[in-house]
Every structure is written in structure tokens, then in C-alpha cells.
Amino acid sequence: MADAPPLAGVLETALYVDDMARARAFYEGALGLAPMFGDERLTAYPVGGRSALLVFLRGSTTETVHLPGGTIPPHDGAGPVHCALAITAADLPGWEARLAERGVAIEGRTHWPRGSISLYFRDPDGHLLELATPGLWPVW
């Protein structure tokens, strides 16, 4: 069997929410993200210049989407999931202050053996978000 061709990275991460306006207020207000696309079923945010955080309205993607260039198969998600966002160690205090100013409770803080620090908090739909400094994984 031949080796798999290399992957260049994770391009998109998707979260599913119950209220798009509430989700947009959180991701744009608390995290300072600026949408690169948005409609009634999806808001797409650029993250780090290489990836996208896709926020879908739960239940709005259960049918095939037909586009001029092809189709997107159905998908959806339920329940709280986890997403980690990379930050620099120097930016950690600024993130702690920003989240506190916006009333976002830090649920957990972990000091990892390789020197990374992770902050854990939730979005309005209960998804566990993490801000992680370098050293968490060999790749970050």
C-alpha cells in the first residue's frame, strides 16, 4: 500500500449553535473575530491566517447544498464539543483580561509539562473553548 500524500493542516473547524445572532455576538465581541462570510446558516471566521472557524446554525445543514461548482453533503452536530485556539504566551494576560471584561468565566487553567498554559471557557452554546500557548503539543 502506498504512503498517504501529506496533509497541509486543518483548514476548517465547525461548531453548531442554536442561535446565530447570539453566537456572532460572542465570537465577534468576546474573541474579536471578524467574519469573512455570513448568512442565515453559517458564519465563517478567519483564524491565524491559515484556518477558518465555521459556526453553523444547528439543523440548517442537514440537506445537500447545491452550489454552481458542486454540492456539499449534509452534516450537523449536537452537544458540547471542544475547540482549541493557539495564542502566544505574551498574549495570555491580555486574553485573560479581555475575557474577564466581557464576563466570560474561565472554567479551567492547566499548566502542561512542556510549558504551555491552557485557559478553558464556554461559548453560549456550551462548547468548550481553549486558548493554548506554545508547548501544548510537539507541533505547537
N, C-alpha and C positions, 0 to 999 in steps of 0.2 A: 504494500500500500504506500502511495506517495505521501510525503510530508505535506501538511496543510500550508497554503500560502500564508504569509504573515498578516496579522491584523494591525491596523494603524492606530487603533484606540477605540474608546467607547464614544460614539458620536451623539447619541441621544439617551436620555433617561426620562421615563414617563411616570407621572403621578396622576391619579384620578381623583377629582374633587366633586363635592356635591353642590357648590355654589361658586360659579366662576368669578363673579364680582368680588366676593369675599376673598377668594384665593388671589386674585390680582392685587387687591389692596394689601394683602400680606406680603406677597413676593416682591411687589414694587415698593411698598412702604418699609417693611422691616429689613428686607435684603437688598433693596436699592437696585433691583434688576429692571432693565428697560426692555419691553417686548420688541421682538423683531418681526413677529406676526401675531395676529389675534383675530378670532372670530367668535361666534357663539359657542363653539365646541372645543376650541383649542387656543391656548396662548403659549407661544414659544419664546423662551428667553435664552440669549447667548450667555455662556458661562466660560470664563477663562480664555476666550478667543479660539477655542477648539471644539467645544461641545455645546449641546443645547439641552435645556431643561424644558420638557414638554408637559404642560398642565392641561389635561383633558377633562371636560365635564363628564362625570361618570354616566355611563349609559348612552353617550352620544356617538360612540364609535363601534356599535355592535352590528352595523351593516357595512357591507363593502362600500368604500368611497371610490367613485369613478371620476378620474381626472383626465384632461386631454392627453396626458402622457402615459396613462395606465391606471391601475387600480391599487388600492391599499386594502388588504384583508381586514376583517373585523378584529377588534381587540378591546379589552376592558380590564378593569381591576377592582378589587374590593378589599376593604380592610386596610389598616395602617401598614405602610411599608417604610423602608429606610433608604435614605439617600445621603451620601457624604459629599461635602464641597470642600475643596482644597483652599487653604488660606496660608499666608506666610506667618511665621512666628511673630514678626514685628507687628502684624495687623491684629493679633489676638486681643490685646487690650481695647482697641477700637471697636472690634466686633462685640466684645462683652458690654461696652458702654452703649453701643447702638441698640443692641437687643434690650438692655435694661430700660433705656429711654422710651422704647416702644412697647414696654410692658410684656415682652416675651420672656417667659420664665425658663431659666436654664435647669433642665431636669437632671443632667449628669455632667460630670467633668472627669476625664480619665487622663492620667499620665502614663504613656506607653513606654515599654522597655527601651525602645530605640530613640526616645527623646521627644516624640510627638505628644501634643496635647489635643484632646478632642472635647468639644462642647456639644451637648445634645439638647435639643429643644423640639417643640412640635409646631406644625402649622395648624391652621384652624380645622383641618380635616383629620387631625390626629397622626399624620405622617411624622415619623421620627427623622429629623434633620440633624446633620452633624457637620460641624466646622472642624477640620483637621489640619494641623500644622505638619510640616515635613517630618518624616521619620516614622510615620504610621506603618507603611509598607516599604519593602525594598524599592518599589517604583515611585514612592512619594515620601 
